[in-house]
Amino acid sequence: MATPIPSRQLFINGEWREPVLKKRIPIINPATEETIGDIPAATAEDVELAVDAARKALARDKGKDWASASGAVRAKYLRAIAAKVTERKSELAKLESTDCGKPLEEAAWDIYYADLAEALDAKQKAPVSLPMENFKSYVLREPIGVVGLITPWNYPMLMAVWKVAPALAAGCAAILKPSELACVTCLELADICKEVGLPAGVLNILPGLGPEAGAPLASHPHVDKIAFTGSSVTGSKIMTAAAQMLKPVTLELGGKSPIVVFEDVDLDKAAEWTLFGCFWTNGQMCSATSRLIVHESIAAEFLDKLVKWAKNIKVSDPFEEGCRLGPIVSGGQYEKILKFISNAKSEGATILYGGARPQHLKKGFFVEPTIITDITASMEIWREEVFGPVLCVKTFSTEDEAIELANDTHYGLGAAVISNDLERCDRVSKSFQAGVVWINCSQPCFCQAPWGGKKRSGFGRELGEWGLDNYLNVKQVTQYVSDEQWGWYQSPSKL
């Protein structure tokens, strides 16, 4: 049963604040298509207030309140936030499921960044080895400043924490702009921050439309960095806006990731990982391994296995026990996916399984798990990100051909290889043009390991120490320690 949506405002300077223009956006339950509440919609005027609050938070008490406080001080707040998230995990999971059609899988991993915040203290003034004894040098790691964090709708709370936790651990002040399609749990995160006494202005949360809230944030002259997760088209716009002020950006963008299945596999194991890699989170993952490249000698048998496994996937309201595929996040995204499938058919592809609304579900934005064959490499369905439960299939005969097919894409986020020959897996992994590679699995994600892509999937890395580095400036400090005159110029006293 859907959970009632709390009525919230914008979160600016540690307080709830009505949007300046008093705009709100309706929330649609994707499982029922019913309006179940609304959220505040920030505009440029609200962005201005949030940026001002963030800059004051960094400067308060000459930075001692947050930016130049010890990592241990910031870690205390991160642990308190993590404890509250854990305490409210069940409630947050229900809100997330109601809002975007999927449950919250993991909520408390941000404790990891509390540890890294503390470790920062020990890294300050790390010495640099120099070739000259009359100098000594060390490195300071300092917060980059006010950061704009723009997150998508497929993992609302998780994506927010991926950015908020390291930004706060580094000592930055942050403005989070979550997607207007799913941000209810992000506003609950604000409530938690208020409850634990996070200093005012350190985290501000502004839901709103991209052109009205995201664009002013990206182009604001007093925002020192933008970190964005979302589509490549929007990422390009954000990079263009940031470039006007030479503002650094971290971009985690779209994907069309391959999964290569060789002939020596256990077919059932490989079938389950193949479907999980594409249909997990209702197929709404930028890293989805949605291009299956399978060896021609097992293709027919493997596809038969895939269909049998797909038929066994329970498609239902996400609150039903055993649900493994819920609704697409919105009506617009639902229609977009069906259009992709329709275009594939018109281009000559075969819908081997699925491709429509499940017959037992008359309402909601549900799409059956879909498997498409008879693909050519030029087809839209093979080249463009669908962001839904749609798996495309091509066959290969040699390892080199499989690698060529896998890398023939503008994207480079994830890639997977399934084979019992581990030496072959190593070779293929090195050949993949991707930032994340999985061997004999697909989609596991650990906060200790770096996450990010290459090519049009973006640049920069999130998670682990790499995620913390995103929000730090490295400052070199070099001191002349000799009592002797430098002696480069002739002294006037000796003329």
N, C-alpha and C positions, 0 to 999 in steps of 0.2 A: 504494500500500500504506500502511495506517495506520501512524503513528509511535508507538512506545512512549511512554507517558505517564510523565514523571518523578514520583517520589513526593516530595511537598512538605508542609511544615507551614505554619502561619500565619507571617507576617513582621511581627514587632513589635520595635521598638527596635533595628533593625539585625540581628536574629538570627532564626533559625527557632525556632518555639516550638509545641509540641503544644497543641491547644485545651484549655482548662481542663477541659471536660467530655468530652474525648477523642472527640468526635463526628466522623464522616466521611460523605461523600455519594458514592455511586457515580457514575462517569462512563460514559455510554452513547454508543457510536459511532452517530450517526444514520443512517449508511449501511448498517450491518449489524445494528443493534439489540443488539449485544453489549456486555457490561460490560467496559471496558478499563482500569479503574483507579479511583481515588477521590481526593477532595480533602478537606482539613480543613474543618470547619464551625464557624465562630465563633459565640459566644453573647454575651450581655450582659457576662459576666465577662471575656471577651477584649476586648470594646470598651473596658471600663474600663482595662485594661492599656495598650491602644493610645493612648487619650486621654491618659493619664498620661505615656506616653513622648513623645507629640507636644508636650505643654505643656512638658516638661523640655527638649526640643530647642530650642524657641523661647527659653527663658530661659537656656540654657547660656551661660556667660561673658557674662552681661548682654546676650544677644542677638547678640553679635559672631560666634558660631559659625555662625549662619544668618540669623535674621530681620533683623538690622541690618548684616549683611555687605554688601559692595558687590554690585551686580548682576553685575559681572565675575566675582566668586568663584562665584556660583551658576551663571553661564553655563558655567564650566569643567566643572562636574559634568554639566550638561545635554548638553554636547558629548560628554563621555566616555560617557554613557548612550546617546546617539544612535549613536556609533561602534560600541558593542557590539551594539546592536540590528541595525545594518546588517551587522555581521560574522556575526550568527546568523540573518539574515533567512530563509534557506532552511529552517533547522530550525524557526523560529517559524511560518512559513507552513504547514509540514506538521502541526505541532501544532494550529494553529488549524483547519485543514481537518478533521483527525481529530475535534476536539472539537465543532465546530458545523456542519460541512458546507460550509465555504467557505474559500478561501485568503486569506492576508493580502496585501492589494493594495499597501499602502504602509506602510513601517515607520519611516522615518528623518526624517519631516518636522519632528519636534520640535526640530531644529536651529534652526528659525525663532524659537522662544521663547528660545533662548540669546542671539540677537541682541537681542531685545526686553528681556531682563534687563539686558544691558549698556547699552542705551539709557535704561533707568530712571535710571542714575546721572546722566546729563546733564539729566534732567527734574527732579531734586530741586531744591528752592528756586526753582522757576520763578516769576518775579515776576508780581504782579497789579497792573494799572494802577488807581490810586485817584484820586479827585477832590480829595484834600487832601494838601498837600505835607508836613505834619507827621506823616504816617504812611507806613510802607512795609509791604508785605504779600507773602508768598510762600506757595507750596503744597508740602507734603511728601506723597509717596505711600508709604504704609506697608502691610506685609502685614496682611491682615484677621485672621490668627491661625491657629487650628487649624480645618481645613476637612474636612468629610466628603464624600467623592466616591462616589456610588452609580451604577454603570454597568450597561448591559444586556448581553444575550448575542449580539446580532446582529453587532457588531463588537467583540469582547472587547478586543483589544490597542489598536485604534484609539481606541475610546471612552475607554479608560483614559488614553491619552496626551493626548487632547483636554483632559482635566481635570488630569492630573498635571503636564504640562509647564508650563502657565501658573501653576498653584498654586505650584510650586517656583520658577519664575522670579520670582514676586512676593515670595518669602521666607516663604511659609506653611509650616506643617507639615501633612501630609495623611494621612488615613486612607481608603484605597480599599476599598470594598466592592463587588467585581464580582459579577455574577450567578452563582449556583450552577450554572446550566445550561451555562456556558462561561466558564471562568476560568483554564484551564491556562497560557495565555500571560501572563496577569497575574502569576502566581506566578513565571514565568521572568523577568519584568521585575524582580521583587524580587531574584532571583539576580544580575541585572546590576547593580542598585543596590548590592548588597553587594560585588560584585566591584570596582566603581569607587571604593568607599570613601565613598559618600554618608553624611554624618553620621548617627549613630544617632538614630532617632525621627523623622527628617524625613519619611520615607515609611513607612507601615505598611499591610500588605495583609491583609484579613480576608474571605475567601470565606465564604459562609454564607447561610442562608435569610433572606428579608426580615423576617419577624416576629421572628426570633431575633437577627439581627445588624444589619440595616438600620434597624429601628425604634428600638432602643436608641441607635444612632449619631445618628439624626435628632433625638431628644429629649434628648440628653445636654447638661447645662447648661454643660459646658466645651468644647463644639464651637461655634465662632463662626459657621459658615456651612455650609449644605448645597448641593451642586450635584448634581442628579439628572437622569438620562436614562432614560426608560422610559414605562410606560403612564400615561394620564391618571388612572386610578383610584388607582394607587399615588402619583402626584404629589400628588393631593389629600390623601392621608393624611400625606405628608411635610410638606406645607405646614401642615396642621393641627397636627402635632407641633411644628414650628418656631415657629408663631405663639404658643405658650404662653410662649415666652421672647423674642418679637419678634426671632427669629433670621432673618437674610436667607437667601433661597433663590434659586437659579437653576434653572429647570425647562425641560427640552426633552422634550416629551411626544409624544403620538400624533399621527397625521395621517390625512387622507383626501383627498389632494391631487388637484386636477384637472389634466388636460392638454387644452387646447382646440385642435382642428385645423380650420383654415379651408379653404375650397374651392380655394385657389390654390396648394396645396403639391405638391411632388414626392411621389407616393404611397409610393414605396419608402423614401425618406429618412425621411418622417414615420412610416411603419410601424415601421422599426427603432428610432427614438427612442421611439416609444410603447411598444414591448415592452421596451426597455432600461429605461425609466423605471419599469416595474412589475415586471419579472422579474429585474433585477439583484439580486445577493445573495439569490437564491431568493425574491424578493418580500418579504424580511424587513427592510424599511426603514421607519422612521417617515415618511420623506419620499416614499415611493413614489407616483408619479402614477397611482393606481389607478382614477381616474374619468375615462374618456375621453368627451369632449364633442366630437362631430364634426359638421361641417356636413351637413345632410340631403342636399344635392345630390351628395355624394361618398360617403355612408355605405355603400352597398351595395358599391361597388368597393373602398373602403378596408378594409372588414371582410374581404372576400375576400383582399386583400393580407395583412392581419394573420394570418389563418389559415395562409396559405402560409408566411409567415415563422415562425410559431409551430411548424409541423410540422418545420421545419428546425433547431429548438433541440435540442441534444444533452442529454438528461437521463440522468445516470449517476453512479456513484461519483465524488466530486470529484477523485480522484487519476487518473482516466482522462483521457488526452489529448483535448483539445477539449471537455471538459465545460463546459456553459454554464448548467446548472441542477442543483444538488445536492439533498440531502435537507433537509427541515425539521428544526429543531434538536432536537426532542424528540417523544415519542409524544403527550404532552398537546397540544402545539401542532398536530401533524398531525391529530389527531381534531377539534380546534377548527375548522381550516380546512375539513375535509370537511363538518362540520356547517353552516358558513356556506353552502357550495355546495348542500347538501341543502335548507336552508331557502329559498334563493333559488328553487330549482325548485318547491318547494311553494307559494311565493307567486306563481308564474306566470312567472318569468323563464325564458329559454332558454339552455341551455349550448351555445354555438356551437362551442366547441372545448375539449377537455380535461375537467377536472372529476373525475378519478379517479387511481388509481395507474397509472403506466405499465405496460403489459402485460409488458414485458421485464424488469421489476424485481420480484422476488417478495419481497424483504426490504428493510428500510430505510424511512424516513419520507419517501417520495417522492410528490409531487403534480405531475401534469402542468401545464404552463402552461395557464391556463384563461381563456377569454373568454366573458363573459355578456352577453346582449342582452335586449331586451324588458323593460327596467328601468323601474320607476316611482320617483319621487323619495322615496317613503315607505318603500321596501324596506330591510330591514336591511343587505343586501349593498352598497347604495349609500351608506348613512349611517355604518356602523360600520367600524372598522379591522380588516382581516382578518389582516394581517401574514403574507402568503403570496402565491404567484404567481397572483393572481386579478385580472383586469381587467374592469371593468364599463363598459357603453357606453350613452350616451344621445345623441340628435341635437338640433340646434338649427337655427333658420332665420335669426336676426339676431344681430348682435354683442351687443346688450343682453341678449338671451335667454341667450347663452353665458355672459356675465359673471354674470348672476343665478344660473344653474345652478352655476357654479364656486364662488360665494360662499355658496351655500345649504348650509352645513355648520357644525358646532360647532368644527371645527378650522381652523387657519390656519398651517400650517408651510410647505409648498411649493406652487407652481403653475407650469404651463408653458403657453406659447402657441406654435403653429407656424403660420407664415404667411410668404409672400414680401413682404407689405406691411409694411414696418418701422414706418411711422407707426401703423398699426393695432396692431402688436405693442407699441409704446410706450403707446398708449391703454389697451390691455387690461392691461398690466403695472401701470400706475398704479391700475387699478380692482380688481385682485386683492387680496383681504384675506388676505395671506400675508407671512411674513417672508423667504422666499426665492423668487425668480421666475427661471425659465429661458426664454429666447427661442430657438426653433428647436433645442432640445436638452432633455434632462432628466437630472438627477442629478449633473452635474459639481460637485465640491466642492473648493475651494482654501483652504488654511489661512490665506491672507492676507485672506480676505473673511469678513464676519460671518455667523454661522449661528444661527438660532433662529426662533421662531414667535410667533403671537398667538392670541387667543381660547383655546380649550382645548388648544392645542398648547404652551402655556407662555409664559414670558417670560424676558428676559435674553438675552444673545448670547454665543456661544462663538466661538473662532478669532480670529485677527488681534489687533490691539490691544484689541478689545472683549473678547476672552477673557481677556487679562491684567487688564483693569480689573475683572473679576469678583472678583478676589482681592486688591484694593487698597482701603485706606481713604484718602480724600483729607483731609488736615489743613490747615486754614488757620492761618497764623502771621502776626500783625499786630503791628507795633512802633511805638511812639510815638517819633519821632526828634528832636523839637524840644527846645531848651534852655529854652523858656518854660513857665511854669506853665500847666496846662490851662485854668483860669479859669472853669470852669462854676459853681462855688460861690464865694460871697464869702469871702475869706480871713479867718480869725479874727484875724490880726495887724492887720487894717485896721479892725476894729470899734471 
